[in-house]
C-alpha cells in the first residue's frame, strides 16, 4: 500500500501546459546519487559527463557516443580532460568504459569517500595536478549542497 505524507504540500507546476511526458527512450538519475553523496569529490566536468551519459544511454545504461561527440557536448577543449573525467568516474565505480562503449552502472552500496582514486596522477593522460592542487571549477562542492542552497525539496 502506498503511503503519502499529507503534511507536506505538493508543489504545483508553474506551467501545467508543458508537463514532460516520456516519449521513446527514457533515462533517470538515481536520487541516491545526490542524497547519499556519490557526487561529492567529483569536479564539474566529471558530474556533467555522468549526467550526459545518463541522458544518452539506453535502458541498460549503455552509450555509444564517441569521445569526439561527448567533447563537443561538454565543450571540452583537450582530449585529456575527457579522459581524466572518465577515469575518475570509472575509479569511483559509477561507469564502465570498454572499446569505446560507456555504461552507467547501478550505484554501489555506498559512495567512496571524496578524493582522487586514479593512480599515477603525475603520469596519467589527464596531464594535470592532483585535485588538491587544482582549483575547483565552481564555488560549490556537491550537487546536493547546490540543490540545498536552491531550496530543492528533500523528499520527492
Secondary structure, 3 states (H helix, E strand, C coil): CCCCCCCCCCCCCCCHHHCCCCCCCCCCCCCHHHHCCCCCCCCHHHHHHHHHHHHHCCCCCEECCCHHHHHHHHCCCCHHHHHHHHHHHHHCCCEEEECCEEEECCCCCCCCCCCCCCCCCCCCCCCCCCHHHCCCCCCCCCHHHHHHHHCCCCCC
